[in-house]
Amino acid sequence: MVRLRVEFTTEPFDLDEAPAHAVVAREVIQAAELDAVDVGPFGNTAEGAADEVLTAVDALLRRSLAAGATRVSLQVNVIDGAREGEK
């Protein structure tokens, strides 16, 4: 099974109070069926099975943009497991 790690931030930043888009992004990731979730003020990471991570990323993008994010930066990495077609 392929596992993925997603790292993401939403903008604009507000150092005094978490903006609505950041709160929504955190809620999406924490509610998803992922493990190793780490949320913080300057970056967030989560790991899980590929399908769960990709589903969470879709929801993260849609909901955080709807909540006012003007930019979402993310990186997705394969962290283990055979890729499709490899043995």
ZATIGU-905773 format. One record per residue: residue number from 1; residue in three letters; chain; y, x, z of N, C-alpha, C, CB in turn. Coordinates in nm, 4 decimals, decimal comma. Glycine has a CB too. Layout:
REM ZATIGU-905773
NUM; ALA; A; Y; X; Z; Y; X; Z; Y; X; Z; Y; X; Z .
...
//
This chain:
REM ZATIGU-905773
1; MET; A; -0,1178; 0,0842; 0,0000; 0,0000; 0,0000; 0,0000; 0,1243; 0,0887; 0,0000; -0,0003; -0,0958; 0,1219 .
2; VAL; A; 0,2176; 0,0555; -0,0846; 0,3425; 0,1309; -0,0918; 0,4357; 0,0835; 0,0188; 0,4095; 0,1151; -0,2310 .
3; ARG; A; 0,4922; 0,1797; 0,0889; 0,5923; 0,1504; 0,1924; 0,7256; 0,2063; 0,1455; 0,5514; 0,2112; 0,3319 .
4; LEU; A; 0,8312; 0,1354; 0,1815; 0,9658; 0,1750; 0,1424; 1,0550; 0,1887; 0,2642; 1,0252; 0,0742; 0,0445 .
5; ARG; A; 1,1563; 0,2731; 0,2499; 1,2639; 0,2835; 0,3490; 1,3937; 0,2480; 0,2774; 1,2709; 0,4285; 0,4139 .
6; VAL; A; 1,4698; 0,1576; 0,3370; 1,6008; 0,1237; 0,2837; 1,7061; 0,1718; 0,3829; 1,6136; -0,0300; 0,2572 .
7; GLU; A; 1,8095; 0,2325; 0,3289; 1,9263; 0,2732; 0,4077; 2,0455; 0,2031; 0,3439; 1,9452; 0,4323; 0,4109 .
8; PHE; A; 2,1321; 0,1413; 0,4259; 2,2428; 0,0672; 0,3670; 2,3647; 0,0643; 0,4583; 2,1994; -0,0740; 0,3349 .
9; THR; A; 2,4786; 0,0435; 0,3955; 2,6047; 0,0158; 0,4654; 2,6771; -0,0933; 0,3879; 2,6941; 0,1454; 0,4786 .
10; THR; A; 2,7594; -0,1680; 0,4588; 2,8445; -0,2678; 0,3948; 2,9894; -0,2326; 0,4253; 2,8098; -0,4128; 0,4437 .
11; GLU; A; 3,0766; -0,2678; 0,3342; 3,2188; -0,2387; 0,3506; 3,2988; -0,3637; 0,3187; 3,2628; -0,1206; 0,2599 .
12; PRO; A; 3,4211; -0,3762; 0,3655; 3,5018; -0,2755; 0,4335; 3,4625; -0,2591; 0,5799; 3,6482; -0,3116; 0,4237 .
13; PHE; A; 3,4893; -0,1382; 0,6282; 3,4626; -0,1055; 0,7682; 3,5719; -0,1619; 0,8580; 3,4515; 0,0467; 0,7871 .
14; ASP; A; 3,5354; -0,1904; 0,9796; 3,6316; -0,2266; 1,0836; 3,5784; -0,1629; 1,2111; 3,6495; -0,3852; 1,0984 .
15; LEU; A; 3,6472; -0,0627; 1,2610; 3,5990; 0,0100; 1,3780; 3,6187; -0,0668; 1,5077; 3,6682; 0,1427; 1,3876 .
16; ASP; A; 3,7037; -0,1682; 1,5079; 3,7295; -0,2441; 1,6299; 3,6287; -0,3562; 1,6524; 3,8684; -0,3017; 1,6256 .
17; GLU; A; 3,5871; -0,4216; 1,5448; 3,4963; -0,5355; 1,5568; 3,4092; -0,5427; 1,4315; 3,5755; -0,6686; 1,5772 .
18; ALA; A; 3,2815; -0,5722; 1,4509; 3,1912; -0,5819; 1,3362; 3,2331; -0,6982; 1,2472; 3,0445; -0,5994; 1,3828 .
19; PRO; A; 3,2611; -0,6707; 1,1187; 3,2987; -0,7787; 1,0281; 3,1809; -0,8728; 1,0017; 3,3508; -0,7211; 0,8962 .
20; ALA; A; 3,2119; -0,9929; 0,9557; 3,1081; -1,0940; 0,9317; 2,9982; -1,0431; 0,8391; 3,1701; -1,2196; 0,8725 .
21; HIS; A; 3,0347; -0,9688; 0,7342; 2,9333; -0,9200; 0,6404; 2,8378; -0,8217; 0,7063; 2,9997; -0,8544; 0,5206 .
22; ALA; A; 2,8867; -0,7427; 0,8007; 2,7996; -0,6485; 0,8720; 2,7053; -0,7223; 0,9672; 2,8840; -0,5461; 0,9503 .
23; VAL; A; 2,7563; -0,8250; 1,0315; 2,6732; -0,9060; 1,1213; 2,5634; -0,9754; 1,0420; 2,7591; -1,0104; 1,1968 .
24; VAL; A; 2,5981; -1,0319; 0,9277; 2,4997; -1,0995; 0,8425; 2,3934; -1,0009; 0,7955; 2,5688; -1,1653; 0,7211 .
25; ALA; A; 2,4344; -0,8829; 0,7520; 2,3389; -0,7821; 0,7057; 2,2425; -0,7446; 0,8172; 2,4123; -0,6571; 0,6548 .
26; ARG; A; 2,2945; -0,7260; 0,9373; 2,2096; -0,6923; 1,0524; 2,1113; -0,8055; 1,0809; 2,2960; -0,6638; 1,1777 .
27; GLU; A; 2,1573; -0,9292; 1,0761; 2,0699; -1,0441; 1,1013; 1,9585; -1,0539; 0,9981; 2,1511; -1,1729; 1,1020 .
28; VAL; A; 1,9915; -1,0299; 0,8718; 1,8909; -1,0354; 0,7652; 1,7818; -0,9321; 0,7902; 1,9561; -1,0119; 0,6272 .
29; ILE; A; 1,8204; -0,8108; 0,8198; 1,7229; -0,7032; 0,8387; 1,6410; -0,7261; 0,9652; 1,7935; -0,5668; 0,8453 .
30; GLN; A; 1,7037; -0,7697; 1,0719; 1,6299; -0,7918; 1,1960; 1,5349; -0,9103; 1,1863; 1,7263; -0,8132; 1,3104 .
31; ALA; A; 1,5655; -1,0093; 1,1028; 1,4798; -1,1263; 1,0873; 1,3652; -1,1025; 0,9887; 1,5626; -1,2446; 1,0417 .
32; ALA; A; 1,3781; -1,0003; 0,9061; 1,2752; -0,9716; 0,8056; 1,1499; -0,9140; 0,8727; 1,3296; -0,8728; 0,6986 .
33; GLU; A; 1,0390; -0,9235; 0,8012; 0,9131; -0,8697; 0,8530; 0,9044; -0,7207; 0,8207; 0,7911; -0,9460; 0,7934 .
34; LEU; A; 0,9912; -0,6436; 0,8865; 0,9986; -0,4993; 0,8662; 0,9718; -0,4294; 0,9979; 1,1362; -0,4577; 0,8090 .
35; ASP; A; 0,9461; -0,2996; 0,9909; 0,9319; -0,2222; 1,1134; 1,0264; -0,1033; 1,1078; 0,7854; -0,1756; 1,1336 .
36; ALA; A; 1,0392; -0,0360; 1,2191; 1,1277; 0,0808; 1,2288; 1,2715; 0,0464; 1,1903; 1,0759; 0,1937; 1,1395 .
37; VAL; A; 1,3195; -0,0688; 1,2325; 1,4572; -0,1110; 1,2028; 1,5532; -0,0390; 1,2965; 1,4729; -0,2657; 1,2167 .
38; ASP; A; 1,6573; 0,0212; 1,2390; 1,7604; 0,0893; 1,3175; 1,8957; 0,0487; 1,2610; 1,7420; 0,2459; 1,3145 .
39; VAL; A; 1,9732; -0,0269; 1,3374; 2,1059; -0,0687; 1,2925; 2,2114; 0,0014; 1,3756; 2,1222; -0,2222; 1,3019 .
40; GLY; A; 2,3193; 0,0402; 1,3099; 2,4268; 0,1097; 1,3797; 2,5584; 0,0854; 1,3098; 2,3982; 0,2595; 1,3887 .
41; PRO; A; 2,6671; 0,1351; 1,3662; 2,7995; 0,1078; 1,3111; 2,8278; 0,1770; 1,1775; 2,9029; 0,1489; 1,4099 .
42; PHE; A; 2,7572; 0,2864; 1,1477; 2,7870; 0,3618; 1,0255; 2,6714; 0,3682; 0,9280; 2,8281; 0,5002; 1,0607 .
43; GLY; A; 2,5606; 0,3043; 0,9589; 2,4475; 0,3041; 0,8681; 2,3297; 0,2345; 0,9315; 2,4101; 0,4458; 0,8279 .
44; ASN; A; 2,2426; 0,1868; 0,8484; 2,1282; 0,1101; 0,8931; 2,0062; 0,1523; 0,8129; 2,1540; -0,0416; 0,8793 .
45; THR; A; 1,8893; 0,1514; 0,8763; 1,7663; 0,1819; 0,8062; 1,6581; 0,0846; 0,8500; 1,7229; 0,3273; 0,8318 .
46; ALA; A; 1,5632; 0,0645; 0,7610; 1,4466; -0,0169; 0,7926; 1,3332; 0,0279; 0,7021; 1,4764; -0,1697; 0,7753 .
47; GLU; A; 1,2127; 0,0109; 0,7509; 1,0938; 0,0469; 0,6748; 0,9977; -0,0697; 0,6757; 1,0267; 0,1736; 0,7320 .
48; GLY; A; 0,9154; -0,0749; 0,5717; 0,8127; -0,1775; 0,5668; 0,7397; -0,1741; 0,4348; 0,8729; -0,3146; 0,5897 .
49; ALA; A; 0,6496; -0,2706; 0,4178; 0,5774; -0,2844; 0,2921; 0,6777; -0,3158; 0,1807; 0,4683; -0,3956; 0,3023 .
50; ALA; A; 0,6456; -0,2717; 0,0607; 0,7389; -0,2835; -0,0516; 0,7885; -0,4263; -0,0720; 0,6730; -0,2344; -0,1785 .
51; ASP; A; 0,7001; -0,5237; -0,0738; 0,7424; -0,6621; -0,0981; 0,8405; -0,7107; 0,0078; 0,6212; -0,7543; -0,1021 .
52; GLU; A; 0,8145; -0,6785; 0,1332; 0,9026; -0,7229; 0,2410; 1,0391; -0,6554; 0,2329; 0,8385; -0,6948; 0,3767 .
53; VAL; A; 1,0397; -0,5261; 0,2031; 1,1678; -0,4541; 0,1908; 1,2483; -0,5094; 0,0743; 1,1443; -0,3021; 0,1719 .
54; LEU; A; 1,1846; -0,5297; -0,0400; 1,2568; -0,5795; -0,1570; 1,3094; -0,7211; -0,1349; 1,1663; -0,5764; -0,2797 .
55; THR; A; 1,2332; -0,8046; -0,0674; 1,2797; -0,9387; -0,0340; 1,3996; -0,9319; 0,0597; 1,1668; -1,0207; 0,0298 .
56; ALA; A; 1,3931; -0,8436; 0,1588; 1,5039; -0,8276; 0,2528; 1,6283; -0,7741; 0,1825; 1,4637; -0,7340; 0,3671 .
57; VAL; A; 1,6122; -0,6803; 0,0900; 1,7269; -0,6249; 0,0166; 1,7938; -0,7341; -0,0666; 1,6824; -0,5073; -0,0746 .
58; ASP; A; 1,7155; -0,8188; -0,1310; 1,7723; -0,9294; -0,2073; 1,8577; -1,0186; -0,1175; 1,6607; -1,0117; -0,2737 .
59; ALA; A; 1,8019; -1,0587; -0,0042; 1,8752; -1,1448; 0,0896; 1,9973; -1,0724; 0,1456; 1,7832; -1,1901; 0,2049 .
60; LEU; A; 1,9815; -0,9448; 0,1773; 2,0920; -0,8644; 0,2292; 2,2091; -0,8632; 0,1315; 2,0452; -0,7210; 0,2573 .
61; LEU; A; 2,1826; -0,8365; 0,0050; 2,2888; -0,8318; -0,0950; 2,3556; -0,9675; -0,1118; 2,2335; -0,7842; -0,2285 .
62; ARG; A; 2,2778; -1,0699; -0,1282; 2,3331; -1,2031; -0,1518; 2,4163; -1,2521; -0,0332; 2,2209; -1,3018; -0,1805 .
63; ARG; A; 2,3612; -1,2379; 0,0867; 2,4285; -1,2933; 0,2045; 2,5479; -1,2108; 0,2490; 2,3312; -1,3049; 0,3182 .
64; SER; A; 2,5391; -1,0774; 0,2422; 2,6529; -0,9963; 0,2858; 2,7699; -1,0063; 0,1873; 2,6104; -0,8497; 0,3020 .
65; LEU; A; 2,7417; -1,0145; 0,0579; 2,8488; -1,0347; -0,0395; 2,9141; -1,1714; -0,0199; 2,7945; -1,0215; -0,1830 .
66; ALA; A; 2,8340; -1,2735; 0,0069; 2,8884; -1,4071; 0,0324; 2,9716; -1,4105; 0,1598; 2,7756; -1,5092; 0,0418 .
67; ALA; A; 2,9420; -1,3197; 0,2534; 3,0145; -1,3151; 0,3812; 3,1368; -1,2235; 0,3755; 2,9212; -1,2685; 0,4923 .
68; GLY; A; 3,1701; -1,1705; 0,2573; 3,2936; -1,0940; 0,2440; 3,2808; -0,9455; 0,2188; 3,3708; -1,1118; 0,3626 .
69; ALA; A; 3,1598; -0,8941; 0,2057; 3,1463; -0,7516; 0,1741; 3,2055; -0,7257; 0,0360; 2,9966; -0,7065; 0,1796 .
70; THR; A; 3,2784; -0,6165; 0,0240; 3,3341; -0,5780; -0,1057; 3,2541; -0,4653; -0,1686; 3,4800; -0,5361; -0,0910 .
71; ARG; A; 3,1646; -0,4081; -0,0885; 3,0790; -0,2997; -0,1370; 2,9563; -0,2932; -0,0480; 3,1547; -0,1626; -0,1385 .
72; VAL; A; 2,8411; -0,2780; -0,1097; 2,7170; -0,2543; -0,0370; 2,6539; -0,1301; -0,0985; 2,6195; -0,3793; -0,0436 .
73; SER; A; 2,6384; -0,0282; -0,0171; 2,5740; 0,0944; -0,0632; 2,4340; 0,0974; -0,0064; 2,6546; 0,2214; -0,0211 .
74; LEU; A; 2,3369; 0,1225; -0,0944; 2,2009; 0,1298; -0,0423; 2,1194; 0,2301; -0,1189; 2,1340; -0,0057; -0,0472 .
75; GLN; A; 2,0167; 0,2755; -0,0508; 1,9217; 0,3696; -0,1085; 1,7841; 0,3236; -0,0661; 1,9499; 0,5176; -0,0633 .
76; VAL; A; 1,6918; 0,3196; -0,1607; 1,5550; 0,2798; -0,1323; 1,4640; 0,3962; -0,1699; 1,5159; 0,1492; -0,2096 .
77; ASN; A; 1,3787; 0,4372; -0,0756; 1,2852; 0,5474; -0,0993; 1,1424; 0,5043; -0,0735; 1,3199; 0,6671; -0,0115 .
78; VAL; A; 1,0514; 0,5534; -0,1572; 0,9087; 0,5376; -0,1311; 0,8746; 0,6383; -0,0224; 0,8208; 0,5593; -0,2618 .
79; ILE; A; 0,8116; 0,5924; 0,0862; 0,7812; 0,6852; 0,1950; 0,6332; 0,7180; 0,2083; 0,8302; 0,6287; 0,3239 .
80; ASP; A; 0,5449; 0,6334; 0,1536; 0,4042; 0,6693; 0,1453; 0,3304; 0,5647; 0,0661; 0,3425; 0,6850; 0,2847 .
81; GLY; A; 0,2051; 0,5921; 0,0380; 0,1231; 0,4988; -0,0394; 0,1185; 0,5387; -0,1833; 0,1752; 0,3576; -0,0271 .
82; ALA; A; 0,0122; 0,4993; -0,2496; -0,0041; 0,5302; -0,3922; 0,0852; 0,4395; -0,4744; -0,1519; 0,5149; -0,4363 .
83; ARG; A; 0,1468; 0,4951; -0,5733; 0,2255; 0,4127; -0,6649; 0,1304; 0,3413; -0,7590; 0,3287; 0,4983; -0,7443 .
84; GLU; A; 0,1768; 0,2327; -0,8133; 0,0938; 0,1540; -0,9041; 0,0456; 0,2417; -1,0185; 0,1717; 0,0320; -0,9584 .
85; GLY; A; -0,0826; 0,2376; -1,0457; -0,1393; 0,3177; -1,1548; -0,1879; 0,4546; -1,1110; -0,0378; 0,3345; -1,2630 .
86; GLU; A; -0,1536; 0,4997; -0,9914; -0,2002; 0,6286; -0,9399; -0,3214; 0,6078; -0,8535; -0,0900; 0,7001; -0,8609 .
87; LYS; A; -0,4058; 0,7075; -0,8456; -0,5241; 0,6996; -0,7589; -0,5215; 0,8080; -0,6557; -0,6523; 0,7091; -0,8401 .
//
